[in-house]
Amino acid sequence: MAEATERLAAAGLPSPEVDARRLVERASGWEGADLVLHLDDVPTRRAMGFFDPMLERRLAGEPLQYVLGRWGFRTLDLLVDRRVLIPRPETEAVVDVAIDELRRIGGRTVVDLGTGSGAIGLSIAAEVVTAEVWAVDASAGAVDVARANTAGLGRAGTRVRVVQGDWYEALPVELRGAVDLVVSNPPYVGEGDDLPGEVRDWEPAAALFAGADGLDDIRRIVAAAPAWLRRPGVLVLEVAPAQAATVADLARSAGFAEVEVRPDLAGRDRAVVARW
């Protein structure tokens, strides 16, 4: 772990101690306090054969989450790789908003558009025991990842259907007018916007970029939502802070009379809530 920390620091990576520890935990199978108790153990050949390639990948700039192949999100331990976005704390706050709205209206039918790893939809299924979730993604790779994570969810996974398709087009027609909650972390980065290299170079572009202003997909989601929501129903969207007011106006133009913007854990505008 000490050697890995030195190499990661020399490569200029921002959190070498944390990264080294996570890599050692993954390779050794010991985590948290258990790792401390086993730091003097001699590594096995198998563990080193697992550890060395992971370290080289991280030194090459690959995000830690992809190197580990897993990442925590709320109560879940999710499979993640380059087919899906890395789950982030900002999205955890969006899930809080979505669950609060679902419980407020006593709803159960949920559609998670652009599900990626399944982080949002699976969290709702795990935390709201009455929720029936449809998780949608246009990417075949993302659908495979979400299905793998659904299988790991246990009994709650039986209330999740993962389907491939373009936004609402993937849903069965009988859901029109019958959905209680539509929630999405859609692509919302503009084509000319700056992104950290670790994001731009490694995460799937189709899940990041949405036209010149980053709103192409959001416009489609908002415009079609009224046809799918029952009354009362709710649309919850994750957005960039600078977009929040514009997206709220889009929702009002689509016929949502009650629209508000909710902050993330850092106090930045992050979730647009539109009630039908």
N, C-alpha and C positions, 0 to 999 in steps of 0.2 A: 504494500500500500504506500509506503514511503517512497519507493522508487517510482511508482506510477505518479504520485503527486509531483515529484521533481520534474518528470518528463512532461506532464501536462502543463505545469507552470512555465517551463522553458518554451513550450509551444505557444504561450500567450493566451491559453484558454482561461475564461474568467473565474471559474470556481474549481481549481484543481483538487483541493482537499475533498470536496463533496463528490466530485466525479470519481476520484480514486476509490473512495469508500463504497460508492454505489457499485462500481465494477467488481470490487473484491466481494461484496455481499452477493452479487449475482453469480459469480464464479464459484464461490465457496459454499453457498447455500445457507450461510449464517448471516442473520440480520440483526440490527439493533444491538441490544445488550449481549446477545449470544455471540456476536462477532467479537466483542471485546474479550470475552472469555476464551476465544480460540485464536487470538492474534498470534500466539506463539506456535501454533500448529504448523507442521511442515506441509506445504501445499502438495496435493497429489498431482501426478502427471496429467490426469484427466482435467483437473481444475485449471492447471496452467495452460493446457491446450485450448480451453474455453476462454481464459482470461486474456491471453496474449493477442488474439485477433480482435477482441473487443477494444483493447487499449489502442491498437493501431488504427482502428476505425475512428475512435474518438480523437486521436491525434490528427487525423486527416480532416477533422472538422464536422464529422457526422454528428447530429444531435444526440445527446445522451439517451434520450427516450428511445430512439430507433436502435441504438447500439444495444441497449438492454432488452429491447423487444417487448417491453411492458411499461406501464405507467399507471400510477394511482389517480383516480378521479372520484371524489366524494367517497362512497363506500366501496367502490369497485377497483379491481386490479385488471386493467385492460391490456389486451394484445394491441401493440401499435407497431407499424412499420411505414415505409415510404408510400404506401398506398393511401394513407389517411393522414389528416392533420394531427398534430400533437395536442392532446387535451390540455386546456389551460385553466388557471384559477378564475379568469374572467367568465368563462363559460359555466363554471360551478355556480356563480352568482346568478346567472340566467336560469339555471335549473331551479334554484330557490324560488325565483319569481314565478316560473311556470308551475311548480308544485303548489305554491300558495294560491294561484289563480284556479287551478284545477279543483282544489279542495273548496275554495270559496263558492264555486258554482255547483259543487257536488257532481262533477263530471267524471267520466271514465274512459271515453274514446279519445285517444291521443294520436296525432300524426307528427312524426319527427322528420322534417324534410332536410335532405342533405346530411344524413345521419353519420357518415364517416365511420369511425370506430364503434359507433353506437352509444357514445358517452351520454348524450342527453336522454335518448329514449330508454336506454337500459337503466339509467339512474331513476327515471320516473317509475319504471316497472318495479324496480327493487324497493323503492321508498313509498309507493302508493299501491297498496296491495289489491285495490280494485281496478287499477288502470289496465286498459287493453291498448297496446301500442303498435302502431304501424310505423316502421322505420324504413325510409326511402332514400335511395341514392342512385345516381345515374352511372356511377363507376362500378364495374364488375368487381374490381379489386377491393373497393371499399365494402361492397356487399359481402364478399367473402370474409373480410375482417370482422364486420358486424355480426355475421352469423356465427363465427367462431366465438366471439365474446358472448353472444346470446347463449350458446351451448354451455359456457362456463358460468352462467347466471343461476343455474339450478332451476328450482321450481318456478321462480318468477319469469324465467325465459319462456315458459309455455304460454305466457300472455303477450308475447312479442312476435310480430311477423315482419321479417326483413324482405323487402321487395326492391327490384331494380327498375328504374325508370326515370323519366324527366319530370321532376316535381310532382304535381298532382296527377299527372298522366299514369303514374304507376298504381294508383289506388283503384279499387273496384267501384263501379258506379253507384252501388248501394250505399256508399259512405257519403255521397253528396247530400249536404244538408243535415248530416248526422254526426259530425265531428265536434267534440267539446273543446278541444285544444289543438291548435296548430302551433308548433314550436320549431324554430330553425336557427342554426348558426350557419348562414349561407355565405358564399363568397362575397366579400364586401371591400376588397382592395381595388383601388383604381389602377389602371395599367401603368401610369407614370409615377405612382406613389413609391416612396422609398421604403424598403424593408431590410431588416438585418440579413446579412449574407446567409446565416444559418437557416433562415426561413426561406428566402428566395431560392437558394441553391438546392434545398433538400426536400421541402414539403411540396405536395402536389399542386401545381399551378391552377388546375381546374377548380380546386377547393379554395383558392385564394382570390383570384382576379375575376372581376365582373364588369368589364367595360371601362370606358374612359373615367367615369366618376365612381365606379365601384357599386353602382346601384342597379345594374341591369337585372340581376336575379331577384333582388328585393322587390323591384317594381312588379315582376311577374307574380311573386308569392303574395304580395299585398292585394293586387288586383283580383286574383282568383279566389282569395280566402273566403269572401262572403258566400260564394256558391257552395262551399264545403262545410261551413260552420252552422251548427244549430243555434237557436237562441235559448238561453244565453250561451255564447261561445267566446273564446278568446284566442287572439293571435299574439304570440310572443316572439320577438326577433332580436337576436344579438346583432349589434351594429358598432361601427367605429364611433367614438364620442363626437367627432365633428359632423357625423351624418344624422345624429339622433333627431334634431329638429326637422330636417328634411323628410326623414322617414315617417315621423309623426304626422306631418302634413299630407304625405301620400296616403296614410291610413284614413285620415279624415276625408280626403277626396274620394276614397273608395267606399265611403258610407259608414265608417266607424265613428259613432258619436262620442264615445268615451275613450280618449287616448292619453297615455301618460308615459313618461320616460323615467326609468329606474336606474340607479347608479350601481357600479360594481364595487368590489371591496376597497378599491382605491379612491372611491368617490367620483369616478368618471362616468358620464352618461354611457350606458351600455345596453340596456334592454328597452325596447319599445313595446308597450303593452296596449293592444287595441281590443276593446270589448265590443262584441256584436250583440 
